[in-house]
Amino acid sequence: MRKIIVQKFGGTSVADTEKIKNVAKIVIKEKENGNDVVVVVSAMGHTTDYLVKMAKDLTPNPSEREMDMLLSTGEGVSIALLAMAIQAQGYDAVSYNAMQIGIMTENIHSKARILGIKTDKLKQNLKEGKIIVIAGFQGVTEDGEITTLGRGGSDTSAVALAAALNAERCDIYTDVEGVYTTDPRVVPHASKLKEISYEEMLELAHAGANVLHPRSVETAKLNNVPLRVRSSFILNDLGTLILGVDKMELNKPVAGVAQDLSQARIVVCDVPDKPGVAARLFSQLAKENISVDMIIQSYARKVSNTNDIAFTVDKSDLNKTVSALEALKNEIGATGEIEVDENIAKVSIVGAGMIDRPGVASAMFETLASQGINIRMISTSEIKISCLVDKDQAPLAVKALHTVFNLDSDAVADVKGDLPDV
């Protein structure tokens, strides 16, 4: 039985017709290896940004439904052109948008989640030997409304298709050579990882690493779909393989360091210290489809019997969050101000090897202290520690942590001060 390989190409990989021809060659090579091929494509280059700009030129607050209608057109151009490029090289190819296939989503615009994928048409096309090219980033509701999946949606489309088709593997082609221990633009001597676990990649994605969207990794983990991140332009490099942690050897406590500059910190001051208040606050944000990241609640003040609740949200949700909180203040009895700080960054270390490994947290905190970096908030999971720091100190924090946890490719530190041993 022929294996199915799902390939995904981002906007930079299909930015112009010459690059589309290059993608066609990559697709055909996989077909010639004896595999059935399903290709998921993003909009060309900066098409999405251009469409958003046009909408904002018309109105500062375009409706989410019409934005989905507009943005879904971008992938329609790239899938048709790629199918033409494949056909021009003598291979049978056919392009489909999400509605034609049946990529079914929940009825939420701009951030919809995939509920299921109808595979009958896909399987019939594969049986006929065709290469299938599918529009990423988009879906359709049960009543025919077009939706989009939000940032990184094409990655999620590709992984969901791989799971639905029981594919052998999902290859994510991009403009980088794989997953690095941190952003090479911040630390030039970052190391490329040959492999990383779903769990570590998921935490890195949530922590700000922009290689893969968290939902795509989550989908891959749930369905046990092996992922490979590789370059569209350096084909002899196999990139980074993402698989289950049980299949890996964990040699280091920390696999990577990430920074997230897209968050804002909100503090709701003088909140009554009684049961149900925090639940009411965060349930209201959930109803507004606002995701909350780090959360800290202070100790109750004995005199006023109040506390402060601090948390972070993505900056794109900041205005909506503040509006929701202002409307809720009186109901929950909060008497203080709602403070907003956008001058922050989240810096995280991630590693499955830190489980039951004492000293990792203290090494992180000592390293930041040695660089004069103040920690504003802390959150932890089994394989991640995140610290909120001042935005302008984030690059220094990343470099220092990258060195102290022995992730530098050339083992040469470029930070000042004595760093603690791990």
C-alpha positions as CSV (number, residue, x, y, z in Angstrom):
1,M,0.0,0.0,0.0
2,R,1.3,3.4,-1.0
3,K,2.2,5.8,1.9
4,I,0.6,9.2,2.1
5,I,2.9,12.2,2.7
6,V,1.4,15.6,3.5
7,Q,3.5,18.6,2.6
8,K,2.9,22.1,3.8
9,F,4.5,25.2,2.2
10,G,4.3,28.6,3.8
11,G,4.0,32.0,2.1
12,T,7.7,32.6,1.6
13,S,8.0,29.3,-0.2
14,V,5.4,30.3,-2.8
15,A,6.1,34.1,-2.8
16,D,6.5,34.2,-6.6
17,T,6.2,32.0,-9.7
18,E,9.9,30.9,-9.6
19,K,9.5,29.7,-6.0
20,I,6.2,28.0,-7.0
21,K,8.1,26.1,-9.7
22,N,10.7,25.1,-7.0
23,V,7.9,23.8,-4.8
24,A,6.4,21.9,-7.7
25,K,9.8,20.1,-8.1
26,I,9.8,19.2,-4.4
27,V,6.3,17.8,-4.6
28,I,7.0,15.8,-7.7
29,K,10.2,14.3,-6.1
30,E,8.1,13.0,-3.2
31,K,5.6,11.5,-5.8
32,E,8.5,9.9,-7.6
33,N,9.6,8.3,-4.4
34,G,6.5,6.2,-4.6
35,N,4.3,8.1,-2.2
36,D,0.8,9.6,-2.6
37,V,1.1,13.4,-2.0
38,V,-1.2,15.9,-0.5
39,V,0.0,19.5,-0.4
40,V,-1.2,22.3,1.8
41,V,-0.3,25.9,0.7
42,S,-0.5,29.3,2.4
43,A,-1.2,32.6,0.6
44,M,1.7,33.9,-1.5
45,G,4.3,36.1,0.4
46,H,2.7,39.0,2.1
47,T,-0.7,38.6,0.5
48,T,-2.5,38.3,3.8
49,D,-0.9,41.4,5.2
50,Y,-1.9,43.3,2.0
51,L,-5.5,42.2,2.3
52,V,-5.6,43.2,5.9
53,K,-4.3,46.6,5.0
54,M,-6.9,47.1,2.4
55,A,-9.7,46.2,4.8
56,K,-8.3,48.6,7.5
57,D,-8.1,51.4,4.8
58,L,-11.9,51.0,4.5
59,T,-12.8,50.6,8.2
60,P,-10.8,50.4,11.4
61,N,-13.1,47.6,12.7
62,P,-14.0,45.3,9.8
63,S,-16.4,42.5,10.7
64,E,-14.8,39.1,11.4
65,R,-17.1,37.4,9.0
66,E,-16.1,39.6,6.1
67,M,-12.4,39.4,7.1
68,D,-12.7,35.6,6.8
69,M,-14.3,36.0,3.3
70,L,-11.5,38.3,2.3
71,L,-8.5,36.4,3.7
72,S,-9.6,33.0,2.4
73,T,-9.1,34.3,-1.1
74,G,-5.3,34.4,-0.7
75,E,-4.8,30.7,-0.6
76,G,-7.1,30.3,-3.7
77,V,-4.5,32.0,-5.8
78,S,-1.5,29.9,-4.6
79,I,-3.2,26.5,-4.8
80,A,-4.3,27.1,-8.4
81,L,-0.9,28.4,-9.5
82,L,0.9,25.4,-7.8
83,A,-1.5,22.9,-9.4
84,M,-0.7,24.6,-12.8
85,A,3.1,24.4,-12.1
86,I,2.8,20.6,-11.3
87,Q,0.7,20.0,-14.4
88,A,3.2,21.9,-16.6
89,Q,5.8,19.3,-15.5
90,G,3.6,16.4,-16.7
91,Y,1.9,15.3,-13.5
92,D,-1.8,15.2,-12.7
93,A,-2.7,17.7,-10.0
94,V,-5.9,19.2,-8.7
95,S,-6.5,22.1,-6.3
96,Y,-9.3,22.4,-3.8
97,N,-10.4,25.0,-1.2
98,A,-11.7,24.0,2.2
99,M,-15.3,24.2,1.2
100,Q,-14.8,21.8,-1.8
101,I,-13.1,19.2,0.4
102,G,-15.2,19.7,3.6
103,I,-12.7,20.9,6.2
104,M,-15.4,21.4,8.9
105,T,-14.9,23.9,11.7
106,E,-16.8,25.4,14.6
107,N,-18.8,28.5,13.9
108,I,-16.2,31.1,15.1
109,H,-14.7,33.6,12.8
110,S,-10.9,34.3,12.7
111,K,-9.9,31.6,15.2
112,A,-12.0,28.6,14.3
113,R,-11.0,25.1,15.3
114,I,-11.2,22.1,12.9
115,L,-14.0,19.6,13.9
116,G,-13.5,17.1,11.2
117,I,-12.4,16.5,7.6
118,K,-14.4,14.7,4.9
119,T,-11.9,12.4,3.1
120,D,-13.9,10.6,0.4
121,K,-13.0,13.0,-2.4
122,L,-9.4,13.1,-1.3
123,K,-9.1,9.3,-1.2
124,Q,-10.7,9.0,-4.6
125,N,-8.3,11.5,-6.1
126,L,-5.3,9.7,-4.5
127,K,-6.6,6.4,-5.9
128,E,-6.5,8.0,-9.4
129,G,-2.9,9.0,-8.9
130,K,-3.5,12.7,-8.6
131,I,-1.4,15.1,-6.5
132,I,-3.8,17.1,-4.4
133,V,-3.2,20.8,-3.6
134,I,-5.3,22.2,-0.7
135,A,-5.8,25.7,0.6
136,G,-4.6,26.0,4.2
137,F,-5.8,28.3,6.9
138,Q,-9.4,28.0,6.1
139,G,-12.5,25.9,6.8
140,V,-16.3,25.9,6.5
141,T,-19.1,25.6,9.0
142,E,-22.0,23.1,8.8
143,D,-24.2,25.9,7.4
144,G,-21.7,26.9,4.8
145,E,-20.0,29.9,6.4
146,I,-16.3,30.4,5.5
147,T,-13.9,30.5,8.5
148,T,-10.2,31.0,9.0
149,L,-8.1,29.2,11.6
150,G,-6.0,32.1,12.9
151,R,-2.3,32.6,13.0
152,G,-0.4,29.5,11.8
153,G,-3.6,28.0,10.5
154,S,-2.0,26.4,7.5
155,D,0.2,24.3,9.8
156,T,-2.9,23.1,11.6
157,S,-4.7,22.4,8.3
158,A,-1.7,20.2,7.2
159,V,-1.5,18.2,10.4
160,A,-5.3,17.7,10.6
161,L,-5.3,16.4,7.0
162,A,-2.4,14.1,7.8
163,A,-4.3,12.7,10.8
164,A,-7.5,12.3,8.8
165,L,-5.7,10.5,6.0
166,N,-3.6,8.4,8.4
167,A,-0.5,9.8,6.7
168,E,3.0,8.4,7.2
169,R,4.3,11.9,8.0
170,C,3.6,15.6,7.7
171,D,6.5,17.7,6.3
172,I,6.4,21.5,7.1
173,Y,8.5,23.3,4.6
174,T,9.5,26.8,5.6
175,D,12.3,29.4,5.2
176,V,14.3,28.0,8.1
177,E,16.2,24.7,8.2
178,G,14.5,23.3,11.3
179,V,13.8,23.9,14.9
180,Y,16.7,25.7,16.8
181,T,17.5,25.9,20.5
182,T,16.5,29.5,20.3
183,D,15.9,32.2,17.7
184,P,19.2,32.5,15.6
185,R,18.4,36.2,15.1
186,V,18.8,36.6,18.9
187,V,21.6,34.1,19.4
188,P,23.6,33.5,16.2
189,H,25.3,30.4,17.6
190,A,22.0,28.6,18.3
191,S,22.0,24.9,17.5
192,K,19.6,23.2,15.2
193,L,17.9,20.2,16.8
194,K,17.8,16.9,14.9
195,E,14.7,15.9,16.9
196,I,12.4,17.2,19.6
197,S,9.4,15.8,21.4
198,Y,5.8,17.0,20.8
199,E,5.7,18.1,24.4
200,E,8.8,20.3,24.1
201,M,7.8,21.7,20.8
202,L,4.3,22.5,22.1
203,E,5.7,24.4,25.1
204,L,8.2,26.2,22.9
205,A,5.4,27.2,20.5
206,H,3.3,28.5,23.4
207,A,6.4,30.3,24.7
208,G,6.9,32.3,21.6
209,A,8.9,30.2,19.1
210,N,7.3,31.0,15.8
211,V,8.4,27.9,13.8
212,L,5.1,26.0,14.4
213,H,1.7,27.1,15.7
214,P,0.8,25.4,19.1
215,R,-2.5,24.0,17.6
216,S,-0.6,22.2,14.9
217,V,1.7,20.5,17.4
218,E,-1.2,19.7,19.7
219,T,-3.0,18.0,16.8
220,A,0.1,16.1,15.8
221,K,0.6,14.9,19.4
222,L,-3.1,13.8,19.9
223,N,-3.0,11.9,16.6
224,N,0.6,10.7,16.8
225,V,1.5,12.2,13.4
226,P,5.3,12.5,13.0
227,L,6.2,16.1,11.9
228,R,9.3,17.2,10.1
229,V,10.3,20.9,9.8
230,R,12.6,21.6,6.9
231,S,13.7,24.2,4.5
232,S,12.1,24.7,1.0
233,F,15.5,25.9,-0.3
234,I,18.0,23.5,1.2
235,L,16.7,20.1,0.3
236,N,19.6,17.9,1.4
237,D,18.9,19.0,5.0
238,L,16.3,16.8,6.7
239,G,15.6,19.5,9.3
240,T,14.0,18.6,12.6
241,L,11.8,15.6,13.4
242,I,9.1,16.0,16.0
243,L,7.9,12.8,17.7
244,G,6.8,11.3,21.0
245,V,9.1,11.8,24.0
246,D,9.1,8.1,24.6
247,K,11.1,7.6,21.4
248,M,13.9,10.1,22.4
249,E,17.0,10.1,24.4
250,L,17.1,13.0,26.8
251,N,20.7,14.2,27.2
252,K,20.1,17.7,28.4
253,P,17.6,19.1,30.9
254,V,16.7,22.0,28.6
255,A,16.1,21.7,24.9
256,G,15.4,25.3,24.0
257,V,14.9,28.9,25.1
258,A,12.1,31.1,23.7
259,Q,11.0,34.7,24.1
260,D,7.5,36.1,23.5
261,L,7.2,39.8,22.8
262,S,3.6,39.7,21.9
263,Q,2.0,39.7,25.3
264,A,0.7,42.4,27.6
265,R,0.3,42.3,31.4
266,I,-3.0,43.3,33.0
267,V,-3.6,43.8,36.7
268,V,-7.1,44.0,38.2
269,C,-6.6,45.8,41.5
270,D,-8.5,45.5,44.7
271,V,-10.6,42.5,43.9
272,P,-12.8,41.0,46.7
273,D,-11.1,38.0,48.3
274,K,-14.0,35.6,48.2
275,P,-14.9,32.3,46.3
276,G,-16.1,32.6,42.7
277,V,-14.7,36.0,41.9
278,A,-11.7,34.7,39.8
279,A,-14.0,32.2,38.2
280,R,-16.4,34.9,37.1
281,L,-13.6,37.1,35.8
282,F,-11.9,34.4,33.7
283,S,-15.1,32.8,32.5
284,Q,-16.1,36.2,31.1
285,L,-12.8,36.4,29.2
286,A,-13.4,32.9,27.9
287,K,-16.8,33.9,26.6
288,E,-15.1,36.7,24.6
289,N,-12.7,34.0,23.2
290,I,-9.7,35.6,24.9
291,S,-6.9,33.2,25.9
292,V,-5.1,34.0,29.1
293,D,-1.5,32.9,29.7
294,M,0.4,33.6,33.0
295,I,-1.8,34.2,36.1
296,I,-0.9,35.4,39.6
297,Q,-3.2,36.2,42.5
298,S,-1.7,38.1,45.4
299,Y,-2.3,37.4,49.1
300,A,-5.4,39.0,50.6
301,R,-5.0,42.3,52.3
302,K,-6.4,41.8,55.9
303,V,-7.8,45.3,56.3
304,S,-9.7,45.5,53.0
305,N,-10.0,41.8,52.3
306,T,-9.0,42.3,48.7
307,N,-6.2,41.1,46.4
308,D,-4.9,41.8,43.0
309,I,-5.2,39.5,40.0
310,A,-2.5,39.8,37.3
311,F,-2.4,37.9,34.0
312,T,-1.1,38.2,30.5
313,V,-2.9,38.1,27.2
314,D,-1.8,38.5,23.5
315,K,-1.6,42.2,22.6
316,S,-4.1,41.6,19.7
317,D,-6.7,40.8,22.4
318,L,-5.7,43.7,24.7
319,N,-8.5,46.2,23.8
320,K,-11.2,43.6,23.9
321,T,-9.8,42.3,27.3
322,V,-9.8,45.8,28.9
323,S,-13.3,46.5,27.6
324,A,-14.6,43.2,29.1
325,L,-13.0,43.9,32.4
326,E,-14.3,47.5,32.7
327,A,-17.8,46.1,32.1
328,L,-17.3,43.5,34.8
329,K,-15.6,45.5,37.5
330,N,-18.8,46.6,39.3
331,E,-20.3,43.1,39.1
332,I,-17.4,41.5,40.9
333,G,-16.9,44.4,43.3
334,A,-13.4,45.4,42.1
335,T,-12.6,48.9,43.4
336,G,-9.1,49.5,42.0
337,E,-7.7,50.4,38.7
338,I,-7.1,48.1,35.7
339,E,-3.4,48.5,35.0
340,V,-1.9,47.6,31.6
341,D,1.8,47.1,30.8
342,E,2.8,46.4,27.2
343,N,6.6,46.8,27.9
344,I,7.1,43.2,29.0
345,A,8.3,39.9,27.5
346,K,8.0,36.3,28.5
347,V,11.2,34.3,28.5
348,S,11.0,30.5,28.8
349,I,13.2,27.5,29.1
350,V,11.7,24.1,27.9
351,G,12.9,20.6,28.3
352,A,11.5,17.2,28.9
353,G,14.8,16.4,30.6
354,M,14.1,18.8,33.5
355,I,11.5,16.4,35.0
356,D,12.7,15.4,38.4
357,R,15.9,17.2,37.8
358,P,16.6,19.5,40.7
359,G,18.4,22.8,40.3
360,V,17.0,23.9,36.9
361,A,14.7,26.6,38.3
362,S,17.4,28.0,40.6
363,A,19.9,28.0,37.7
364,M,17.5,30.0,35.7
365,F,16.7,32.5,38.4
366,E,20.4,32.9,39.4
367,T,21.3,33.5,35.7
368,L,18.8,36.2,35.3
369,A,19.9,37.8,38.6
370,S,23.5,37.7,37.5
371,Q,22.6,39.8,34.5
372,G,20.6,42.3,36.6
373,I,17.3,41.2,35.1
374,N,14.3,41.5,37.4
375,I,11.6,38.8,37.3
376,R,8.0,40.3,37.2
377,M,6.0,37.0,37.1
378,I,6.8,33.3,37.1
379,S,4.8,30.3,35.8
380,T,5.8,26.7,35.5
381,S,4.7,23.4,34.1
382,E,6.4,20.0,34.2
383,I,8.7,20.8,31.4
384,K,8.7,24.6,31.2
385,I,9.6,27.6,33.4
386,S,8.6,31.1,32.2
387,C,9.5,34.4,33.6
388,L,8.1,37.8,32.7
389,V,10.8,40.4,32.3
390,D,11.1,43.9,30.9
391,K,10.9,43.9,27.1
392,D,14.3,45.5,26.5
393,Q,16.0,42.8,28.7
394,A,14.6,39.8,26.9
395,P,17.4,39.3,24.3
396,L,20.0,39.4,27.1
397,A,18.0,36.9,29.1
398,V,17.7,34.5,26.2
399,K,21.5,34.7,25.5
400,A,22.4,34.1,29.1
401,L,20.0,31.2,29.5
402,H,21.1,29.7,26.2
403,T,24.7,29.7,27.4
404,V,24.2,28.4,31.0
405,F,22.2,25.4,29.8
406,N,24.9,24.5,27.3
407,L,22.9,25.1,24.1
408,D,25.4,27.2,22.3
409,S,26.7,25.5,19.1
410,D,30.2,26.7,19.6
411,A,30.1,26.6,23.4
412,V,31.3,30.3,23.5
413,A,29.5,32.6,25.9
414,D,28.8,36.1,24.7
415,V,27.2,37.4,27.9
416,K,28.9,39.3,30.7
417,G,29.0,38.1,34.3
418,D,29.5,34.8,36.0
419,L,26.9,32.2,35.2
420,P,25.9,29.4,37.6
421,D,26.5,25.8,36.8
422,V,23.6,23.5,36.2
